[in-house]
Amino acid sequence: MIGRGYVHARRSDEPMLDRAFEPEIGAEQIQPASLDLRLGTVAYRLRASFLPGAERTIAECLDQHLVMHEIDLTQGAVLETGCVYLVPLLEALELPADLSARTNPKSSTGRLDVFTRVIADYASQFETLDPGYKGPLYVEIAPRTFSVLARPGDRLVQIRFRRGTEKILRSQTVSIDLEGQGADGIIGWRARRHSGLVDIAGVAAHKALDYWQPLSAPNGRLILDPEEFYILASKEAVIIPETEAAEMAPIAPEIGEFRAHYAGFFDPGFGLKQAGGAGSRAVLEVRGRDVPFMLRHGQPVAKLEFEAMSAIPKNLYGENGSHYQAQGLRLSKHFML
């Protein structure tokens, strides 16, 4: 049990689609303002994404018209690009009436261009769990650029809890850096199509140049090609105080032909000097849409929305080690240069 008992690992006798015994929640899952959620032992290859609606559970939706194939993850299995999968998570929820929850991809998931959304029974929207929800959790997984090797226990998404109504304290605009922070002139990376498999558990196990093309922008401009995936960095340093948490959100849908972020949670201590994060930048996962679009240096692309923490965390982001504290432009932890 964790957080007054409202999150728990599912018992083997619970009536879930994932039939294996699940281990207890581990300390490595607990972040300053969020909890990592783990994949279970089976994945369902779907014909299409879906929402169950107010009258149905997820299990009731998974019939032969929707499920194309059931995949055993226990020895590792490949989730292929262009496909949609549904995986029961090892964690379930039992929320009190005054507590809601929201989910997001982890930073590494977004930087792999793996599109994920958490879904629950009786849901009419993704990523949001209503106050008082009791039941299982599932994650929809759709790899966009790289096929990935997944196993039970892999952590692709995280959950954050909120008591009361959402109250935004302030916001910070995030703009694109096309000048670069280093002497190499690299301002970003574009994913190479038809690259090899990425092992989700393989930290620093993949050569970056086999998967990514370095980019420069000598005139402070970068043209995004339709349906290509880019890793870029913010011009501004980002600091999340120990008393606050933040989430990245779009400024407005009409700002241009691109999507500027996938993973959105920023925990207390990110970028904080005393937590080893001085000078941290936000890394942006950017995908071009229908037509080529030109970005300019300093162009606003997203915003950070800050909320108050109910208490200061025992450990701030980065104090127990992190791949992304004090980051500039950085690929996911899976790649080494």
KOLMILO-743307 format. One record per atom (N, C-alpha, C): x negated, y, z negated. Coordinates in steps of 0.001 Angstrom, whole numbers, plus 500000, padded with zeros to 6 digits. Layout:
XYZ/...
***
This chain:
499165498808500000/500000500000500000/499122501254500000/499652502332500582/498930503592500585/499948504718500577/499578505860500002/500456507023500032/501793506761499367/501759506290498107/502985506005497349/503813504898497997/503157504043498732/503850502866499235/504624503051500505/504504504205501201/505326504380502387/504665503899503668/503415503444503603/502793502749504722/502269501431504200/502478500360504926/501939499080504491/501609498215505691/500672497295505477/500407496281506484/501563495295506467/501992494879507632/503156493998507710/502827492621507158/503766492044506452/503605490680505945/503892489675507056/503310488495506912/503500487466507939/504919486934507960/505674487139506873/507045486631506865/508065487670507317/507604488862507708/508522489871508205/508939489516509626/510173489811510016/510678489408511340/510180490327512444/508892490205512774/508280491032513795/507904490170514989/507689490838516129/507244490123517315/505816489610517149/504984490340516419/503595489962516192/503561488991515016/503246487727515276/503491486676514298/502296486368513400/501108486939513673/499921486599512898/499899487349511567/499151486813510615/498956487506509349/498092488745509564/498454489846508930/497718491090509098/496950491421507823/495693491835507926/494932492224506746/495450493523506152/495045493777504912/495464495001504241/494818496228504890/495412497379504641/494865498636505150/493483498862504551/492521499226505403/491139499392504969/490777500846504763/489743501064503963/489303502425503666/488866503161504923/488341502430505925/487873503073507149/489013503670507968/490254503293507672/491403503845508390/491840505203507860/491430505529506641/491952506706505955/491105507921506297/491713508901506935/491062510152507307/491552511266506370/490920512438506393/491317513497505459/492793513894505548/493381513863506748/494794514265506872/495569513324507778/495073512098507943/495759511154508819/495328509739508481/496037508792509065/495736507373508869/495651506703510230/494563505977510485/494438505226511730/495363504015511704/495974503729512848/496846502573512989/496180501542513886/496410500244513610/495670499166514269/496558498338515197/495953497900516292/496647497015517213/496874495651516574/498010495038516925/498302493683516506/497724492650517468/498299491475517499/497694490343518206/498297490053519569/499305490801519971/499959490524521243/500256491832521964/500185491794523284/500568492945524114/501604492482525114/502550493352525422/503586493068526414/503374493964527618/503166493349528759/503059494097530021/504466494436530463/504738495746530576/506088496220530856/506243496647532306/507454496580532787/507767497141534108/507761498652534059/508155499204532907/508284500658532788/508264501049531322/507910502285531065/508051502852529732/509538502981529401/509846503093528105/511255503189527714/511375503767526313/512554504207525964/512935504553524598/514166503728524231/514224503166523026/515348502279522684/516659503004522460/516613504269522040/517839504984521733/518355504643520348/519372505355519935/519846505306518549/520487503985518154/520821503133519123/521585501924518808/520772500645518854/519491500708519245/518753499460519464/517368499483518813/516895498301518449/515521498134518008/514646497876519237/513330497976519043/512408497660520127/512568496192520538/512656495307519552/512764493876519856/513967493580520741/515057494285520512/516262494059521313/516101494526522756/515130495386523000/514900495902524356/513982495014525185/513199494166524513/512158493416525212/512706492122525792/513474492260526851/514021491083527535/513288490866528850/513747489883529615/513058489517530862/513145490606531928/514048491560531776/514155492645532751/513080493715532533/512524493767531335/511528494781531010/510128494206530868/510018493034530235/508713492423529971/508299491552531145/507148491855531728/506620491064532837/505746489910532356/505022490134531236/504063489128530795/503689489397529356/503438488344528579/502959488463527207/501481488083527178/500672488921526513/499220488758526526/498722488564525097/497944487509524884/497333487242523583/496062488075523452/495995488908522412/494828489769522204/493785489168521269/494050488005520684/493212487517519590/491760487292519993/491503486922521240/490133486744521724/489679487923522585/490465488981522585/490194490129523447/490867489942524787/491441490995525306/492122490948526602/491969492292527294/491990492260528622/491826493474529413/493182494120529661/493278495402529339/494442496211529679/494045497049530891/494728496853532000/494276497390533280/494885498750533586/494133499531534373/494628500836534797/495890500666535644/496759501659535570/497986501631536349/499076500769535773/498842500168534601/499830499296533962/500289499902532637/501473499500532205/502033499956530939/502170498757530009/501649498899528796/501690497824527807/502350498325526526/502943497407525788/503484497711524462/502853496741523473/502283497285522394/501603496460521386/502206496749520019/502725495729519315/503128495950517926/501915496301517077/502054497293516226/500972497710515342/500993496895514052/499855496809513380/499771496053512141/500458496766510985/500629498093511106/501260498862510039/502754499046510300/503500499099509206/504915499448509246/505144500613508289/506314501234508384/506627502392507556/507823502134506649/507775502780505497/508936502868504607/508914504268504009/509448505226504780/509348506636504406/510461507029503447/510148507844502452/511213508422501630/512007509452502425/513119509871501869/514045510731502602/513477512120502881/512445512532502162/511900513872502367/510574513861503119/510224512732503730/508936512619504398/509133512163505844/508542512914506773/508548512535508182/507107512260508615/506930511813509827/505585511503510316/505486511828511796/504270512099512207/503976512351513615/502703511600513973/502613511117515203/501451510356515636/500771511045516807/499526510633517062/498727511193518140/497651510190518514/497137510239519751/495961509425520067/494760509889519249/493853508960518929/492586509345518331/491719510038519376/490730510793518906/489871511536519825/489240510628520879/488726509486520442/488067508578521380/489041508042522422/490284507847522039/491295507354522977/491552508370524070/491728509637523681/491953510673524674/490786510824525622/489566510706525105/488382510898525945/488132509723526878/488819508605526639/488775507468527570/489883507554528629/490714508581528547/491856508720529448/492808507534529325/492968507073528087/493957506036527791/495179506735527198/496270506722527924/497487507405527495/498225506516526499/498459507019525296/499141506246524261/500274507061523648/501332506341523243/502449506964522523/503020505941521549/503212506354520307/503821505472519310/505335505539519448/505963504388519265/507411504281519421/507958503426518278/509175503718517830/509772503018516694/511191502586517033/511748501741516205/513141501318516365/514074502527516333/515106502467517155/516170503483517201/515654504870517593/514534504918518262/513918506214518585/514488506800519863/514681508102519865/515068508828521074/513944509742521550/512774509664520895/511593510402521320/510348509650520863/509255509893521550/507979509309521173/507303510147520088/506382509525519367/505410510191518502/505982510793517219/507281510773517043/507896511402515872/508715510381515099/508472510284513801/509200509370512921/510036510197511949/511328509959511962/512244510758511156/512117510443509668/512500511403508805/512500511135507366/513336509897507041/512828509067506150/513547507885505729/513399506681506649/512604506792507739/512476505649508648/511836504463507931/512414503290508121/511891502048507588/511866501025508704/510673500552509044/510605499554510102/509242499482510749/509149498707511816/507865498483512497/507472499661513367/506224499642513797/505693500629514727/505066499897515911/505159500509517074/504580499971518299/503841501101519013/502880500726519847/502202501727520644/502280501343522113/502677502308522917/502642502163524365/501263502574524846/500646501751525676/499286501985526157/499282501951527676/498738503008528287/498659503078529751/497273503609530137/496287502739530362/494967503209530803/495074503909532158/494464505093532264/494587505876533489/493374505759534400/492161505829533825/490932505812534618/490134504532534438/489927504111533185/489128502927532891/490017501818532337/489856500602532850/490446499453532176/489695499235530874/490403498759529840/489792498634528521/489969497223527980/488970496797527187/489035495524526486/489536495791525076/490667495198524718/491320495470523435/491389494203522597/491330494390521270/491406493293520314/492297493705519142/492806492745518380/493527493099517156/492646493917516223/493232494918515615/492485495777514705/491890497008515351/491823497062516692/491343498278517356/492263499443517001/491659500615516838/492410501798516388/492445502829517510/493599502961518137/493776503903519241/494584505130518848/495398505014517809/496297506108517426/496211506348515926/496719507504515497/496720507860514084/498034508535513735/498340508545512454/499607509077511973/499341510114510888/500174511153510886/500070512236509904/501463512442509300/501510512681507999/502781512776507270/503058514225506870/504328514568506889/504733515938506567/505937515896505622/505819516644504538/506953516785503615/507625518125503879/508925518107504115/509662519320504423/509601519647505898/510018520841506254/510057521253507648/508700521782508092/508463521724509382/507205522200509945/507072523710509730/505907524120509234/505655525544509003/504258525882509507/504205526540510651/502935526911511258/502397528162510569/501208528053509986/500609529188509299/500051530220510278/499397529713511309/498766530580512296/498378529728513494/497904530354514535/497453529606515709/496174530235516246/495400529451516965/494156529909517583/494158529489519044/493946530429519932/493860530109521357/492555529386521650/492631528395522513/491456527629522924/491259527873524416/490061528318524787/489767528585526190/488604527712526663/488415527660527965/487438526768528585/486052527420528644/485027526636528307/483638527055528463/483101526479529774/482806527347530728/482217526921531998/480800527463532171/480203527923531067/478801528340531096/477883527291530481/478421526499529549/477645525427528947/476830525892527758/476581524958526833/475849525276525609/474396524822525668/474062523938526612/472717523382526660/471911523904527837/470614523537527847/469712523995528904/469879523201530197/470623522086530155/470757521233531341/471775521760532345/472540522795531972/473523523361532889/474800522568533020/474942521488532266/476157520664532350/477280521336531570/478397521562532238/479552522189531582/480696521202531381/480577520012531925/481640519038531801/481288517747532512/482235516816532456/482076515509533081/483353515138533830/483194514546535004/484344514015535748/484225512499535784/485309511829535455/485304510368535417/485135509795536823/484311508752536905/484133508036538169/485240506983538285/485927507009539382/486954505994539621/486293504652539931/487018503579539644/486575502208539942/485287501870539195/485173502392537968/484030502057537119/484287500730536416/483329500316535590/483461499051534883/484419499123533712/484513498017533033/485377497871531870/484780498609530671/485637499205529839/485203499830528590/485717498993527422/484794498543526590/485137497797525379/485483498802524289/486710498772523794/487143499733522783/486266499665521536/485768498479521213/484915498312520031/483441498574520329/483105498887521560/481712499021521968/481169500424521798/480752500783520595/480200502103520322/478795502200520925/478575503239521740/477290503458522418/476863502244523228/477823501534523785/477544500294524512/477636500448526029/477911501657526526/478127501859527952/477267503031528428/476609502868529570/475784503938530118/476682505013530720/476544506230530211/477459507306530591/477493507544532094/476339507515532742/476289507852534170/476919506777535056/477180505603534494/477915504586535248/479408504907535304/479856505777534398/481285506066534264/481623507535534531/480635508404534439/480901509838534472/479921510557535398/480425511592536060/479606512468536896/479447513803536184/478201514249535906/478012515553535260/478398516683536208/478912517767535630/479395518896536419/478668520170536016/478510521066536977/478014522411536703/478978523416537327/478886524649536880/479750525718537401/478935527000537461/478024527109538445/477108528250538481/477791529607538585/478994529648539117/479714530922539235/480812531065538182/480804530171537182/481821530244536131/483188529794536576/483246528991537638/484521528473538133/484404526984538404/485500526277538199/485543524838538442/486885524494539075/486860523801540208/488088523378540872/488439521963540422/489606521829539836/490118520527539420/490801519852540601/490390518634540903/491049517874541959/492266517154541403/493323517006542197/494534516333541721/494239514924541227/494799514594540081/494733513270539477/493326512833539085/492388513769539017/491060513453538496/491018513822537009/490145513138536265/490075513314534817/488728513934534435/488780514957533563/487601515735533199/487471515830531681/486232515879531216/485929516230529826/485251517596529835/485854518566529149/485325519926529059/485305520339527588/484685521472527311/484599521949525933/485181523343525813/485546523695524591/486093525026524341/484976526056524268/485313527265524632/484384528393524487/484229528759523017/485306528653522270/485318529070520873/484849527936519955/484172528308518881/483944527361517797/485267527157517056/485444525967516502/486669525631515781/486318525269514348/487021525882513395/486826525591511980/488181525277511363/488283524108510738/489509523739510027/489204523809508533/489769524774507804/489485524907506373/489921523667505598/489371523506504410/489700522335503592/491150522344503125/491807523489503176/493200523595502726/494207523467503866/493722523238505097/494608523215506260/494290522032507168/495267521680507991/495080520732509086/495614521404510338/495217520896511499/495643521533512744/495991520485513782/496753520931514755/497106520084515898/497021520926517160/496440520357518217/496343521075519472/497634520912520259/498057522016520871/499313522029521619/499130522858522884/499946522625523916/499859523459525117/500315524873524834/499733525821525550/500191527210525430/501562527363526059/501676526910527306/502939526979528042/502811526083529270/503882525451529707/503786524556530861/503480525261532171/503674526581532218/503503527293533481/502104527855533679/501126527471532815/499798528082532934/498992527524534096/499377526408534660/498593525905535777/498844524447536068/498216523947537138/498434522588537606/497473521614536930/497525521555535604/496683520621534885/497245520406533495/496839519292532883/497131519033531481/495825519133530717/495812519868529606/494547520239528980/494228519508527686/495026518555527251/494645517795526058/495472516518525974/494896515519525357/495602514272525072/495665514047523563/494501514111522896/494435513861521465/494480515182520716/495327515272519669/495611516585519130/495325516864517680/495022515854516819/494855516122515394/493441516595515078/493360517654514260/492093518134513705/492232518115512190/491336517410511509/491437517222510075/490682518303509300/491018518514508025/490318519486507197/488815519195507151/488009520213507359/486563520064507338/485930520031508708/486723519833509771/486145519840511107/485543521221511378/484290521240511780/483627522502512086/483191523307510884/483436522796509689/483109523533508466/481621523371508153/480948524469507879/479496524441507669/479111523519506533/479815523603505406/479442522799504250/479717521314504444/480488520958505479/480722519554505818/479869519112507005/478889519938507372/477966519580508443/478467519866509835/479470520742509952/480097520926511252/479925522290511883/478960523069511444/478806524431511967/478676524433513487/479477525272514132/479394525416515579/480190524416516376/481018523603515721/481789522586516436/482717523204517475/482779522583518630/483705522984519675/484822521949519788/485949522369520309/487008521428520659/486686520827522015/486759519517522132/486579518852523419/487954518628524030/488080518989525290/489369518971525975/489386517889527040/490431517085527006/490650516077528038/491594516682529076/491100516884530276/491823517651531291/492109516769532493/493343516795532959/493731516049534162/494404516995535145/493901517015536392/494551517782537439/495883517166537824/496779518000538321/498108517502538680/498290517466540193/499223518209540726/499669517999542105/498786518639543165/498173519767542854/497365520477543852/496029520857543220/494976521095544018/493716521584543447/493953522889542692/493250523033541567/493454524212540728/492108524710540234/491876526014540308/490603526591539906/490667527133538482/489797526597537616/489616527131536270/488508528173536284/488626529193535461/487571530193535303/487074530170533870/485840530564533684/485253530612532345/486090531517531435/486412531003530254/487191531777529288/488689531712529502/489153530896530439/490596530810530685/491289530072529542/492330530659528935/493065529967527868/493778528728528422/493661527622527680/494269526380528166/495119525682527112/494930526003525841/495676525329524778/495637526205523532/496251525723522470/496184526440521194/496140525437520053/495529525860518958/495535525090517726/496562525687516779/497443524842516245/498444525273515283/498068524724513911/497977525611512926/497499525260511591/498664525119510618/498576524100509759/499548523879508692/498810523703507374/499501523983506275/498904523852504953/498890522399504502/497796521996503870/497722520700503206/498424520783501855/498991519670501411/499602519653500078/498543519624498983/497333519161499318/496213519153498375/494917519075499179/493813519467498574/492512519364499234/492080517900499250/491683517358500401/491277515951500463/490037515669499621/489939514451499150/488759514043498381/487508514107499246/487629513688500503/486519513749501450/486946514545502676/486162515549503041/486449516344504224/485964515613505480/486464516050506625/486045515473507891/484525515607508038/483887514504508369/482448514520508591/481614514171507386/482165514246506174/481354513977504985/480983512508504850/481808511620505385/481504510185505365/481025509701506720/480566510625507552/480086510266508883/481179510433509918/480806510959511071/481744511149512163/480972511267513463/481552510747514524/480923510860515834/481078512259516416/482010513062515901/482369514301516580/482190515559515741/481707515447514516/481416516640513734/480215517357514363/480235518681514363/479180519520514950/479016519279516445/480090518844517106/480000518529518531/480026519778519396/479348519665520526/479559520581521626/480346519824522679/479856519826523911/480445518991524947/480023517552524671/480976516654524455/480613515287524085/481619514289524644/481098513241525263/481927512125525703/482348511307524474/483205510327524698/483632509485523577/482453508677523046/482611508155521848/481552507411521158/481128506162521910/481869505744522922/481560504525523654/480368504674524590/479977505932524912/478993506177525964/477688506729525409/476589506292526029/475278506823525687/474628507358526956/473860508428526811/473157509038527937/471775508409528118/
***
